[in-house]
């Protein structure tokens, strides 16, 4: 877990976060034709942006707040995610 202020990528709120090699993660990546370079990387599922202005208020993300390196899949999945603490 890292503070939100240290995220240099996309701050996202995801419905769930799974390892790329988990049943859910691998099935979804396969269906979308996405190849994860590292099978243990975390994959965010059903993600939306976090409003940066709201960080620190405690009312930003009720699900899984993450910082993801690759969010080029229209919110369906995000790859290379790290859990974040949105209150820091």
PDB file of N, CA, C and O in Angstrom:
ATOM      1  N   UNK A   1       0.845  -1.181   0.000  1.00  0.00           N
ATOM      2  CA  UNK A   1       0.000   0.000   0.000  1.00  0.00           C
ATOM      3  C   UNK A   1       0.885   1.236   0.000  1.00  0.00           C
ATOM      4  O   UNK A   1       1.846   1.336   0.762  1.00  0.00           O
ATOM      5  N   UNK A   2       0.535   2.180  -0.878  1.00  0.00           N
ATOM      6  CA  UNK A   2       1.276   3.436  -0.949  1.00  0.00           C
ATOM      7  C   UNK A   2       0.301   4.591  -0.717  1.00  0.00           C
ATOM      8  O   UNK A   2      -0.901   4.438  -0.931  1.00  0.00           O
ATOM      9  N   UNK A   3       0.814   5.753  -0.279  1.00  0.00           N
ATOM     10  CA  UNK A   3      -0.064   6.924  -0.170  1.00  0.00           C
ATOM     11  C   UNK A   3      -0.500   7.377  -1.565  1.00  0.00           C
ATOM     12  O   UNK A   3       0.259   7.245  -2.525  1.00  0.00           O
ATOM     13  N   UNK A   4      -1.704   7.902  -1.677  1.00  0.00           N
ATOM     14  CA  UNK A   4      -2.212   8.379  -2.964  1.00  0.00           C
ATOM     15  C   UNK A   4      -1.286   9.429  -3.563  1.00  0.00           C
ATOM     16  O   UNK A   4      -1.157   9.514  -4.784  1.00  0.00           O
ATOM     17  N   UNK A   5      -0.653  10.216  -2.733  1.00  0.00           N
ATOM     18  CA  UNK A   5       0.231  11.281  -3.226  1.00  0.00           C
ATOM     19  C   UNK A   5       1.459  10.745  -3.957  1.00  0.00           C
ATOM     20  O   UNK A   5       2.115  11.492  -4.682  1.00  0.00           O
ATOM     21  N   UNK A   6       1.779   9.476  -3.780  1.00  0.00           N
ATOM     22  CA  UNK A   6       2.945   8.875  -4.444  1.00  0.00           C
ATOM     23  C   UNK A   6       2.591   8.141  -5.738  1.00  0.00           C
ATOM     24  O   UNK A   6       3.450   7.502  -6.345  1.00  0.00           O
ATOM     25  N   UNK A   7       1.334   8.231  -6.157  1.00  0.00           N
ATOM     26  CA  UNK A   7       0.896   7.564  -7.384  1.00  0.00           C
ATOM     27  C   UNK A   7       1.210   8.457  -8.579  1.00  0.00           C
ATOM     28  O   UNK A   7       0.690   9.567  -8.690  1.00  0.00           O
ATOM     29  N   UNK A   8       2.058   7.966  -9.463  1.00  0.00           N
ATOM     30  CA  UNK A   8       2.418   8.708 -10.669  1.00  0.00           C
ATOM     31  C   UNK A   8       1.631   8.216 -11.883  1.00  0.00           C
ATOM     32  O   UNK A   8       1.890   8.652 -13.005  1.00  0.00           O
ATOM     33  N   UNK A   9       0.683   7.321 -11.670  1.00  0.00           N
ATOM     34  CA  UNK A   9      -0.118   6.758 -12.750  1.00  0.00           C
ATOM     35  C   UNK A   9      -1.586   7.114 -12.524  1.00  0.00           C
ATOM     36  O   UNK A   9      -1.894   8.215 -12.068  1.00  0.00           O
ATOM     37  N   UNK A  10      -2.478   6.201 -12.834  1.00  0.00           N
ATOM     38  CA  UNK A  10      -3.916   6.444 -12.696  1.00  0.00           C
ATOM     39  C   UNK A  10      -4.416   6.078 -11.301  1.00  0.00           C
ATOM     40  O   UNK A  10      -4.229   4.950 -10.843  1.00  0.00           O
ATOM     41  N   UNK A  11      -5.054   7.042 -10.627  1.00  0.00           N
ATOM     42  CA  UNK A  11      -5.736   6.771  -9.361  1.00  0.00           C
ATOM     43  C   UNK A  11      -7.127   6.264  -9.705  1.00  0.00           C
ATOM     44  O   UNK A  11      -7.919   6.970 -10.330  1.00  0.00           O
ATOM     45  N   UNK A  12      -7.419   5.038  -9.294  1.00  0.00           N
ATOM     46  CA  UNK A  12      -8.688   4.414  -9.669  1.00  0.00           C
ATOM     47  C   UNK A  12      -9.393   3.806  -8.470  1.00  0.00           C
ATOM     48  O   UNK A  12      -8.773   3.444  -7.470  1.00  0.00           O
ATOM     49  N   UNK A  13     -10.702   3.705  -8.601  1.00  0.00           N
ATOM     50  CA  UNK A  13     -11.522   2.981  -7.639  1.00  0.00           C
ATOM     51  C   UNK A  13     -12.073   1.778  -8.390  1.00  0.00           C
ATOM     52  O   UNK A  13     -12.855   1.938  -9.327  1.00  0.00           O
ATOM     53  N   UNK A  14     -11.676   0.580  -7.989  1.00  0.00           N
ATOM     54  CA  UNK A  14     -12.057  -0.639  -8.709  1.00  0.00           C
ATOM     55  C   UNK A  14     -13.024  -1.481  -7.883  1.00  0.00           C
ATOM     56  O   UNK A  14     -12.937  -1.532  -6.656  1.00  0.00           O
ATOM     57  N   UNK A  15     -13.943  -2.137  -8.579  1.00  0.00           N
ATOM     58  CA  UNK A  15     -14.887  -3.021  -7.912  1.00  0.00           C
ATOM     59  C   UNK A  15     -14.194  -4.153  -7.191  1.00  0.00           C
ATOM     60  O   UNK A  15     -14.629  -4.581  -6.123  1.00  0.00           O
ATOM     61  N   UNK A  16     -13.098  -4.644  -7.786  1.00  0.00           N
ATOM     62  CA  UNK A  16     -12.277  -5.663  -7.135  1.00  0.00           C
ATOM     63  C   UNK A  16     -10.880  -5.614  -7.723  1.00  0.00           C
ATOM     64  O   UNK A  16     -10.654  -5.036  -8.786  1.00  0.00           O
ATOM     65  N   UNK A  17      -9.959  -6.222  -7.022  1.00  0.00           N
ATOM     66  CA  UNK A  17      -8.566  -6.315  -7.468  1.00  0.00           C
ATOM     67  C   UNK A  17      -8.146  -7.771  -7.328  1.00  0.00           C
ATOM     68  O   UNK A  17      -8.273  -8.362  -6.256  1.00  0.00           O
ATOM     69  N   UNK A  18      -7.644  -8.344  -8.417  1.00  0.00           N
ATOM     70  CA  UNK A  18      -7.250  -9.754  -8.448  1.00  0.00           C
ATOM     71  C   UNK A  18      -5.847  -9.884  -9.027  1.00  0.00           C
ATOM     72  O   UNK A  18      -5.409  -9.024  -9.792  1.00  0.00           O
ATOM     73  N   UNK A  19      -5.146 -10.942  -8.673  1.00  0.00           N
ATOM     74  CA  UNK A  19      -3.874 -11.249  -9.334  1.00  0.00           C
ATOM     75  C   UNK A  19      -4.175 -11.697 -10.759  1.00  0.00           C
ATOM     76  O   UNK A  19      -5.191 -12.346 -11.008  1.00  0.00           O
ATOM     77  N   UNK A  20      -3.293 -11.353 -11.691  1.00  0.00           N
ATOM     78  CA  UNK A  20      -3.488 -11.728 -13.100  1.00  0.00           C
ATOM     79  C   UNK A  20      -3.587 -13.236 -13.271  1.00  0.00           C
ATOM     80  O   UNK A  20      -4.222 -13.710 -14.213  1.00  0.00           O
ATOM     81  N   UNK A  21      -2.965 -13.997 -12.372  1.00  0.00           N
ATOM     82  CA  UNK A  21      -3.011 -15.454 -12.497  1.00  0.00           C
ATOM     83  C   UNK A  21      -4.144 -16.099 -11.682  1.00  0.00           C
ATOM     84  O   UNK A  21      -4.222 -17.324 -11.590  1.00  0.00           O
ATOM     85  N   UNK A  22      -5.013 -15.279 -11.098  1.00  0.00           N
ATOM     86  CA  UNK A  22      -6.183 -15.834 -10.405  1.00  0.00           C
ATOM     87  C   UNK A  22      -7.193 -16.287 -11.459  1.00  0.00           C
ATOM     88  O   UNK A  22      -7.087 -15.899 -12.623  1.00  0.00           O
ATOM     89  N   UNK A  23      -8.153 -17.089 -11.068  1.00  0.00           N
ATOM     90  CA  UNK A  23      -9.155 -17.572 -12.017  1.00  0.00           C
ATOM     91  C   UNK A  23      -9.904 -16.389 -12.643  1.00  0.00           C
ATOM     92  O   UNK A  23     -10.063 -16.328 -13.862  1.00  0.00           O
ATOM     93  N   UNK A  24     -10.360 -15.461 -11.813  1.00  0.00           N
ATOM     94  CA  UNK A  24     -11.098 -14.302 -12.333  1.00  0.00           C
ATOM     95  C   UNK A  24     -10.213 -13.434 -13.205  1.00  0.00           C
ATOM     96  O   UNK A  24     -10.596 -13.058 -14.313  1.00  0.00           O
ATOM     97  N   UNK A  25      -9.020 -13.114 -12.701  1.00  0.00           N
ATOM     98  CA  UNK A  25      -8.109 -12.254 -13.452  1.00  0.00           C
ATOM     99  C   UNK A  25      -7.685 -12.854 -14.785  1.00  0.00           C
ATOM    100  O   UNK A  25      -7.716 -12.172 -15.809  1.00  0.00           O
ATOM    101  N   UNK A  26      -7.292 -14.114 -14.781  1.00  0.00           N
ATOM    102  CA  UNK A  26      -6.820 -14.733 -16.023  1.00  0.00           C
ATOM    103  C   UNK A  26      -7.953 -14.925 -17.023  1.00  0.00           C
ATOM    104  O   UNK A  26      -7.750 -14.766 -18.226  1.00  0.00           O
ATOM    105  N   UNK A  27      -9.145 -15.267 -16.534  1.00  0.00           N
ATOM    106  CA  UNK A  27     -10.289 -15.435 -17.437  1.00  0.00           C
ATOM    107  C   UNK A  27     -10.631 -14.116 -18.119  1.00  0.00           C
ATOM    108  O   UNK A  27     -10.831 -14.076 -19.333  1.00  0.00           O
ATOM    109  N   UNK A  28     -10.697 -13.056 -17.353  1.00  0.00           N
ATOM    110  CA  UNK A  28     -11.035 -11.752 -17.915  1.00  0.00           C
ATOM    111  C   UNK A  28      -9.968 -11.269 -18.903  1.00  0.00           C
ATOM    112  O   UNK A  28     -10.296 -10.776 -19.982  1.00  0.00           O
ATOM    113  N   UNK A  29      -8.705 -11.409 -18.535  1.00  0.00           N
ATOM    114  CA  UNK A  29      -7.624 -10.995 -19.441  1.00  0.00           C
ATOM    115  C   UNK A  29      -7.656 -11.805 -20.737  1.00  0.00           C
ATOM    116  O   UNK A  29      -7.461 -11.252 -21.819  1.00  0.00           O
ATOM    117  N   UNK A  30      -7.900 -13.103 -20.631  1.00  0.00           N
ATOM    118  CA  UNK A  30      -7.972 -13.962 -21.819  1.00  0.00           C
ATOM    119  C   UNK A  30      -9.132 -13.548 -22.717  1.00  0.00           C
ATOM    120  O   UNK A  30      -8.967 -13.447 -23.932  1.00  0.00           O
ATOM    121  N   UNK A  31     -10.301 -13.309 -22.134  1.00  0.00           N
ATOM    122  CA  UNK A  31     -11.465 -12.903 -22.917  1.00  0.00           C
ATOM    123  C   UNK A  31     -11.232 -11.586 -23.654  1.00  0.00           C
ATOM    124  O   UNK A  31     -11.749 -11.384 -24.753  1.00  0.00           O
ATOM    125  N   UNK A  32     -10.448 -10.686 -23.042  1.00  0.00           N
ATOM    126  CA  UNK A  32     -10.170  -9.389 -23.650  1.00  0.00           C
ATOM    127  C   UNK A  32      -8.937  -9.410 -24.549  1.00  0.00           C
ATOM    128  O   UNK A  32      -8.616  -8.414 -25.198  1.00  0.00           O
ATOM    129  N   UNK A  33      -8.246 -10.558 -24.582  1.00  0.00           N
ATOM    130  CA  UNK A  33      -7.052 -10.670 -25.416  1.00  0.00           C
ATOM    131  C   UNK A  33      -5.867  -9.889 -24.884  1.00  0.00           C
ATOM    132  O   UNK A  33      -5.024  -9.428 -25.653  1.00  0.00           O
ATOM    133  N   UNK A  34      -5.803  -9.738 -23.562  1.00  0.00           N
ATOM    134  CA  UNK A  34      -4.729  -8.978 -22.916  1.00  0.00           C
ATOM    135  C   UNK A  34      -3.721  -9.944 -22.322  1.00  0.00           C
ATOM    136  O   UNK A  34      -4.089 -10.897 -21.636  1.00  0.00           O
ATOM    137  N   UNK A  35      -2.449  -9.693 -22.589  1.00  0.00           N
ATOM    138  CA  UNK A  35      -1.377 -10.509 -22.032  1.00  0.00           C
ATOM    139  C   UNK A  35      -0.659  -9.693 -20.961  1.00  0.00           C
ATOM    140  O   UNK A  35      -0.072  -8.651 -21.252  1.00  0.00           O
ATOM    141  N   UNK A  36      -0.710 -10.175 -19.721  1.00  0.00           N
ATOM    142  CA  UNK A  36       0.004  -9.518 -18.627  1.00  0.00           C
ATOM    143  C   UNK A  36       1.450  -9.986 -18.650  1.00  0.00           C
ATOM    144  O   UNK A  36       1.722 -11.186 -18.697  1.00  0.00           O
ATOM    145  N   UNK A  37       2.365  -9.043 -18.616  1.00  0.00           N
ATOM    146  CA  UNK A  37       3.788  -9.381 -18.638  1.00  0.00           C
ATOM    147  C   UNK A  37       4.215 -10.136 -17.376  1.00  0.00           C
ATOM    148  O   UNK A  37       5.084 -11.006 -17.430  1.00  0.00           O
ATOM    149  N   UNK A  38       3.606  -9.799 -16.258  1.00  0.00           N
ATOM    150  CA  UNK A  38       3.916 -10.446 -14.978  1.00  0.00           C
ATOM    151  C   UNK A  38       2.624 -11.086 -14.474  1.00  0.00           C
ATOM    152  O   UNK A  38       1.664 -10.380 -14.166  1.00  0.00           O
ATOM    153  N   UNK A  39       2.594 -12.406 -14.388  1.00  0.00           N
ATOM    154  CA  UNK A  39       1.353 -13.092 -14.019  1.00  0.00           C
ATOM    155  C   UNK A  39       0.920 -12.828 -12.582  1.00  0.00           C
ATOM    156  O   UNK A  39      -0.221 -13.122 -12.225  1.00  0.00           O
ATOM    157  N   UNK A  40       1.798 -12.282 -11.755  1.00  0.00           N
ATOM    158  CA  UNK A  40       1.419 -11.985 -10.378  1.00  0.00           C
ATOM    159  C   UNK A  40       0.989 -10.529 -10.206  1.00  0.00           C
ATOM    160  O   UNK A  40       0.629 -10.119  -9.102  1.00  0.00           O
ATOM    161  N   UNK A  41       1.024  -9.749 -11.280  1.00  0.00           N
ATOM    162  CA  UNK A  41       0.612  -8.350 -11.185  1.00  0.00           C
ATOM    163  C   UNK A  41      -0.849  -8.262 -10.786  1.00  0.00           C
ATOM    164  O   UNK A  41      -1.635  -9.162 -11.081  1.00  0.00           O
ATOM    165  N   UNK A  42      -1.210  -7.186 -10.120  1.00  0.00           N
ATOM    166  CA  UNK A  42      -2.595  -7.010  -9.716  1.00  0.00           C
ATOM    167  C   UNK A  42      -3.385  -6.346 -10.833  1.00  0.00           C
ATOM    168  O   UNK A  42      -2.908  -5.427 -11.499  1.00  0.00           O
ATOM    169  N   UNK A  43      -4.609  -6.836 -11.019  1.00  0.00           N
ATOM    170  CA  UNK A  43      -5.498  -6.347 -12.060  1.00  0.00           C
ATOM    171  C   UNK A  43      -6.737  -5.761 -11.384  1.00  0.00           C
ATOM    172  O   UNK A  43      -7.413  -6.437 -10.608  1.00  0.00           O
ATOM    173  N   UNK A  44      -7.023  -4.496 -11.689  1.00  0.00           N
ATOM    174  CA  UNK A  44      -8.234  -3.866 -11.192  1.00  0.00           C
ATOM    175  C   UNK A  44      -9.384  -4.188 -12.133  1.00  0.00           C
ATOM    176  O   UNK A  44      -9.212  -4.139 -13.351  1.00  0.00           O
ATOM    177  N   UNK A  45     -10.542  -4.513 -11.600  1.00  0.00           N
ATOM    178  CA  UNK A  45     -11.700  -4.891 -12.409  1.00  0.00           C
ATOM    179  C   UNK A  45     -12.832  -3.895 -12.161  1.00  0.00           C
ATOM    180  O   UNK A  45     -13.116  -3.538 -11.018  1.00  0.00           O
ATOM    181  N   UNK A  46     -13.460  -3.459 -13.216  1.00  0.00           N
ATOM    182  CA  UNK A  46     -14.503  -2.414 -13.218  1.00  0.00           C
ATOM    183  C   UNK A  46     -14.050  -1.192 -12.427  1.00  0.00           C
ATOM    184  O   UNK A  46     -14.490  -0.950 -11.303  1.00  0.00           O
ATOM    185  N   UNK A  47     -13.160  -0.434 -13.050  1.00  0.00           N
ATOM    186  CA  UNK A  47     -12.531   0.710 -12.400  1.00  0.00           C
ATOM    187  C   UNK A  47     -13.026   2.045 -12.953  1.00  0.00           C
ATOM    188  O   UNK A  47     -13.383   2.161 -14.125  1.00  0.00           O
ATOM    189  N   UNK A  48     -13.037   3.027 -12.094  1.00  0.00           N
ATOM    190  CA  UNK A  48     -13.350   4.393 -12.488  1.00  0.00           C
ATOM    191  C   UNK A  48     -12.349   5.329 -11.836  1.00  0.00           C
ATOM    192  O   UNK A  48     -11.686   4.957 -10.868  1.00  0.00           O
ATOM    193  N   UNK A  49     -12.237   6.532 -12.357  1.00  0.00           N
ATOM    194  CA  UNK A  49     -11.257   7.479 -11.819  1.00  0.00           C
ATOM    195  C   UNK A  49     -11.631   7.962 -10.421  1.00  0.00           C
ATOM    196  O   UNK A  49     -12.806   8.030 -10.058  1.00  0.00           O
ATOM    197  N   UNK A  50     -10.612   8.290  -9.656  1.00  0.00           N
ATOM    198  CA  UNK A  50     -10.798   8.910  -8.351  1.00  0.00           C
ATOM    199  C   UNK A  50     -10.591  10.402  -8.543  1.00  0.00           C
ATOM    200  O   UNK A  50      -9.623  10.820  -9.179  1.00  0.00           O
ATOM    201  N   UNK A  51     -11.485  11.197  -8.003  1.00  0.00           N
ATOM    202  CA  UNK A  51     -11.357  12.644  -8.071  1.00  0.00           C
ATOM    203  C   UNK A  51     -10.217  13.073  -7.142  1.00  0.00           C
ATOM    204  O   UNK A  51     -10.328  12.967  -5.921  1.00  0.00           O
ATOM    205  N   UNK A  52      -9.130  13.553  -7.730  1.00  0.00           N
ATOM    206  CA  UNK A  52      -7.939  13.908  -6.956  1.00  0.00           C
ATOM    207  C   UNK A  52      -8.252  14.976  -5.914  1.00  0.00           C
ATOM    208  O   UNK A  52      -7.644  14.982  -4.844  1.00  0.00           O
ATOM    209  N   UNK A  53      -9.174  15.865  -6.199  1.00  0.00           N
ATOM    210  CA  UNK A  53      -9.529  16.922  -5.253  1.00  0.00           C
ATOM    211  C   UNK A  53     -10.168  16.364  -3.985  1.00  0.00           C
ATOM    212  O   UNK A  53     -10.166  17.025  -2.947  1.00  0.00           O
ATOM    213  N   UNK A  54     -10.711  15.157  -4.065  1.00  0.00           N
ATOM    214  CA  UNK A  54     -11.376  14.553  -2.909  1.00  0.00           C
ATOM    215  C   UNK A  54     -10.448  13.700  -2.056  1.00  0.00           C
ATOM    216  O   UNK A  54     -10.840  13.253  -0.978  1.00  0.00           O
ATOM    217  N   UNK A  55      -9.217  13.466  -2.524  1.00  0.00           N
ATOM    218  CA  UNK A  55      -8.289  12.623  -1.775  1.00  0.00           C
ATOM    219  C   UNK A  55      -8.038  13.224  -0.403  1.00  0.00           C
ATOM    220  O   UNK A  55      -7.767  14.418  -0.278  1.00  0.00           O
ATOM    221  N   UNK A  56      -8.130  12.391   0.622  1.00  0.00           N
ATOM    222  CA  UNK A  56      -7.919  12.817   1.995  1.00  0.00           C
ATOM    223  C   UNK A  56      -9.217  13.106   2.729  1.00  0.00           C
ATOM    224  O   UNK A  56      -9.203  13.315   3.943  1.00  0.00           O
ATOM    225  N   UNK A  57     -10.341  13.124   2.018  1.00  0.00           N
ATOM    226  CA  UNK A  57     -11.621  13.413   2.668  1.00  0.00           C
ATOM    227  C   UNK A  57     -12.251  12.179   3.290  1.00  0.00           C
ATOM    228  O   UNK A  57     -13.149  12.293   4.124  1.00  0.00           O
ATOM    229  N   UNK A  58     -11.782  10.984   2.886  1.00  0.00           N
ATOM    230  CA  UNK A  58     -12.335   9.750   3.425  1.00  0.00           C
ATOM    231  C   UNK A  58     -13.595   9.292   2.712  1.00  0.00           C
ATOM    232  O   UNK A  58     -14.162   8.258   3.066  1.00  0.00           O
ATOM    233  N   UNK A  59     -14.044  10.048   1.710  1.00  0.00           N
ATOM    234  CA  UNK A  59     -15.273   9.696   0.997  1.00  0.00           C
ATOM    235  C   UNK A  59     -15.015   9.619  -0.506  1.00  0.00           C
ATOM    236  O   UNK A  59     -15.781  10.155  -1.307  1.00  0.00           O
ATOM    237  N   UNK A  60     -13.932   8.947  -0.876  1.00  0.00           N
ATOM    238  CA  UNK A  60     -13.505   8.932  -2.267  1.00  0.00           C
ATOM    239  C   UNK A  60     -13.846   7.629  -2.969  1.00  0.00           C
ATOM    240  O   UNK A  60     -14.303   7.639  -4.111  1.00  0.00           O
ATOM    241  N   UNK A  61     -13.625   6.504  -2.292  1.00  0.00           N
ATOM    242  CA  UNK A  61     -13.802   5.209  -2.935  1.00  0.00           C
ATOM    243  C   UNK A  61     -14.280   4.207  -1.893  1.00  0.00           C
ATOM    244  O   UNK A  61     -13.581   3.927  -0.920  1.00  0.00           O
ATOM    245  N   UNK A  62     -15.470   3.676  -2.107  1.00  0.00           N
ATOM    246  CA  UNK A  62     -16.019   2.706  -1.161  1.00  0.00           C
ATOM    247  C   UNK A  62     -15.541   1.288  -1.451  1.00  0.00           C
ATOM    248  O   UNK A  62     -15.783   0.381  -0.654  1.00  0.00           O
ATOM    249  N   UNK A  63     -14.858   1.082  -2.594  1.00  0.00           N
ATOM    250  CA  UNK A  63     -14.408  -0.260  -2.983  1.00  0.00           C
ATOM    251  C   UNK A  63     -12.893  -0.364  -2.793  1.00  0.00           C
ATOM    252  O   UNK A  63     -12.402  -0.232  -1.672  1.00  0.00           O
ATOM    253  N   UNK A  64     -12.148  -0.600  -3.884  1.00  0.00           N
ATOM    254  CA  UNK A  64     -10.702  -0.825  -3.815  1.00  0.00           C
ATOM    255  C   UNK A  64      -9.950   0.339  -4.461  1.00  0.00           C
ATOM    256  O   UNK A  64      -9.864   0.389  -5.688  1.00  0.00           O
ATOM    257  N   UNK A  65      -9.399   1.281  -3.678  1.00  0.00           N
ATOM    258  CA  UNK A  65      -8.606   2.350  -4.269  1.00  0.00           C
ATOM    259  C   UNK A  65      -7.220   1.823  -4.665  1.00  0.00           C
ATOM    260  O   UNK A  65      -6.533   1.199  -3.857  1.00  0.00           O
ATOM    261  N   UNK A  66      -6.819   2.080  -5.913  1.00  0.00           N
ATOM    262  CA  UNK A  66      -5.540   1.584  -6.417  1.00  0.00           C
ATOM    263  C   UNK A  66      -4.865   2.616  -7.310  1.00  0.00           C
ATOM    264  O   UNK A  66      -5.499   3.554  -7.793  1.00  0.00           O
ATOM    265  N   UNK A  67      -3.581   2.427  -7.515  1.00  0.00           N
ATOM    266  CA  UNK A  67      -2.773   3.188  -8.459  1.00  0.00           C
ATOM    267  C   UNK A  67      -2.349   2.184  -9.528  1.00  0.00           C
ATOM    268  O   UNK A  67      -1.663   1.208  -9.226  1.00  0.00           O
ATOM    269  N   UNK A  68      -2.758   2.421 -10.788  1.00  0.00           N
ATOM    270  CA  UNK A  68      -2.514   1.438 -11.845  1.00  0.00           C
ATOM    271  C   UNK A  68      -1.657   2.014 -12.967  1.00  0.00           C
ATOM    272  O   UNK A  68      -1.851   3.150 -13.398  1.00  0.00           O
ATOM    273  N   UNK A  69      -0.703   1.202 -13.433  1.00  0.00           N
ATOM    274  CA  UNK A  69       0.211   1.619 -14.488  1.00  0.00           C
ATOM    275  C   UNK A  69      -0.446   1.647 -15.858  1.00  0.00           C
ATOM    276  O   UNK A  69      -0.078   2.473 -16.693  1.00  0.00           O
ATOM    277  N   UNK A  70      -1.410   0.768 -16.112  1.00  0.00           N
ATOM    278  CA  UNK A  70      -2.010   0.676 -17.437  1.00  0.00           C
ATOM    279  C   UNK A  70      -3.527   0.662 -17.325  1.00  0.00           C
ATOM    280  O   UNK A  70      -4.128  -0.329 -16.910  1.00  0.00           O
ATOM    281  N   UNK A  71      -4.134   1.784 -17.704  1.00  0.00           N
ATOM    282  CA  UNK A  71      -5.585   1.912 -17.640  1.00  0.00           C
ATOM    283  C   UNK A  71      -6.145   2.193 -19.033  1.00  0.00           C
ATOM    284  O   UNK A  71      -6.999   3.065 -19.199  1.00  0.00           O
ATOM    285  N   UNK A  72      -5.667   1.460 -20.022  1.00  0.00           N
ATOM    286  CA  UNK A  72      -6.058   1.679 -21.416  1.00  0.00           C
ATOM    287  C   UNK A  72      -7.191   0.772 -21.871  1.00  0.00           C
ATOM    288  O   UNK A  72      -7.365   0.567 -23.072  1.00  0.00           O
ATOM    289  N   UNK A  73      -7.959   0.228 -20.949  1.00  0.00           N
ATOM    290  CA  UNK A  73      -8.987  -0.744 -21.317  1.00  0.00           C
ATOM    291  C   UNK A  73     -10.383  -0.273 -20.933  1.00  0.00           C
ATOM    292  O   UNK A  73     -11.244  -1.095 -20.619  1.00  0.00           O
ATOM    293  N   UNK A  74     -10.623   1.031 -20.953  1.00  0.00           N
ATOM    294  CA  UNK A  74     -11.937   1.651 -20.766  1.00  0.00           C
ATOM    295  C   UNK A  74     -12.623   1.278 -19.457  1.00  0.00           C
ATOM    296  O   UNK A  74     -13.848   1.156 -19.416  1.00  0.00           O
ATOM    297  N   UNK A  75     -11.857   1.098 -18.396  1.00  0.00           N
ATOM    298  CA  UNK A  75     -12.440   0.824 -17.089  1.00  0.00           C
ATOM    299  C   UNK A  75     -12.820  -0.616 -16.843  1.00  0.00           C
ATOM    300  O   UNK A  75     -13.167  -0.980 -15.720  1.00  0.00           O
ATOM    301  N   UNK A  76     -12.761  -1.449 -17.881  1.00  0.00           N
ATOM    302  CA  UNK A  76     -13.092  -2.864 -17.679  1.00  0.00           C
ATOM    303  C   UNK A  76     -12.034  -3.498 -16.798  1.00  0.00           C
ATOM    304  O   UNK A  76     -12.348  -4.166 -15.812  1.00  0.00           O
ATOM    305  N   UNK A  77     -10.780  -3.285 -17.160  1.00  0.00           N
ATOM    306  CA  UNK A  77      -9.658  -3.733 -16.344  1.00  0.00           C
ATOM    307  C   UNK A  77      -8.570  -2.669 -16.354  1.00  0.00           C
ATOM    308  O   UNK A  77      -8.499  -1.849 -17.270  1.00  0.00           O
ATOM    309  N   UNK A  78      -7.741  -2.688 -15.351  1.00  0.00           N
ATOM    310  CA  UNK A  78      -6.534  -1.879 -15.271  1.00  0.00           C
ATOM    311  C   UNK A  78      -5.432  -2.818 -14.797  1.00  0.00           C
ATOM    312  O   UNK A  78      -5.661  -3.673 -13.942  1.00  0.00           O
ATOM    313  N   UNK A  79      -4.247  -2.659 -15.350  1.00  0.00           N
ATOM    314  CA  UNK A  79      -3.157  -3.601 -15.066  1.00  0.00           C
ATOM    315  C   UNK A  79      -2.021  -2.902 -14.312  1.00  0.00           C
ATOM    316  O   UNK A  79      -1.799  -1.700 -14.461  1.00  0.00           O
ATOM    317  N   UNK A  80      -1.317  -3.686 -13.505  1.00  0.00           N
ATOM    318  CA  UNK A  80      -0.178  -3.165 -12.758  1.00  0.00           C
ATOM    319  C   UNK A  80      -0.631  -2.283 -11.608  1.00  0.00           C
ATOM    320  O   UNK A  80      -0.094  -1.195 -11.406  1.00  0.00           O
ATOM    321  N   UNK A  81      -1.606  -2.744 -10.864  1.00  0.00           N
ATOM    322  CA  UNK A  81      -2.194  -1.945  -9.786  1.00  0.00           C
ATOM    323  C   UNK A  81      -1.507  -2.175  -8.451  1.00  0.00           C
ATOM    324  O   UNK A  81      -1.031  -3.270  -8.151  1.00  0.00           O
ATOM    325  N   UNK A  82      -1.468  -1.110  -7.659  1.00  0.00           N
ATOM    326  CA  UNK A  82      -0.952  -1.159  -6.302  1.00  0.00           C
ATOM    327  C   UNK A  82      -2.009  -0.549  -5.394  1.00  0.00           C
ATOM    328  O   UNK A  82      -2.488   0.550  -5.671  1.00  0.00           O
ATOM    329  N   UNK A  83      -2.384  -1.230  -4.321  1.00  0.00           N
ATOM    330  CA  UNK A  83      -3.351  -0.630  -3.380  1.00  0.00           C
ATOM    331  C   UNK A  83      -2.822   0.687  -2.847  1.00  0.00           C
ATOM    332  O   UNK A  83      -1.622   0.827  -2.609  1.00  0.00           O
ATOM    333  N   UNK A  84      -3.712   1.660  -2.658  1.00  0.00           N
ATOM    334  CA  UNK A  84      -3.305   2.948  -2.128  1.00  0.00           C
ATOM    335  C   UNK A  84      -4.102   3.275  -0.875  1.00  0.00           C
ATOM    336  O   UNK A  84      -5.196   2.756  -0.653  1.00  0.00           O
ATOM    337  N   UNK A  85      -3.534   4.133  -0.081  1.00  0.00           N
ATOM    338  CA  UNK A  85      -4.226   4.692   1.077  1.00  0.00           C
ATOM    339  C   UNK A  85      -4.681   6.083   0.658  1.00  0.00           C
ATOM    340  O   UNK A  85      -3.859   6.993   0.551  1.00  0.00           O
ATOM    341  N   UNK A  86      -5.966   6.261   0.421  1.00  0.00           N
ATOM    342  CA  UNK A  86      -6.459   7.535  -0.090  1.00  0.00           C
ATOM    343  C   UNK A  86      -6.553   8.610   0.981  1.00  0.00           C
ATOM    344  O   UNK A  86      -6.883   9.756   0.676  1.00  0.00           O
ATOM    345  N   UNK A  87      -6.273   8.263   2.223  1.00  0.00           N
ATOM    346  CA  UNK A  87      -6.323   9.253   3.306  1.00  0.00           C
ATOM    347  C   UNK A  87      -4.966   9.882   3.572  1.00  0.00           C
ATOM    348  O   UNK A  87      -4.834  10.702   4.481  1.00  0.00           O
ATOM    349  N   UNK A  88      -3.956   9.511   2.795  1.00  0.00           N
ATOM    350  CA  UNK A  88      -2.615  10.087   2.971  1.00  0.00           C
ATOM    351  C   UNK A  88      -2.266  10.985   1.822  1.00  0.00           C
ATOM    352  O   UNK A  88      -1.177  11.559   1.796  1.00  0.00           O
TER     353      UNK A  88
END
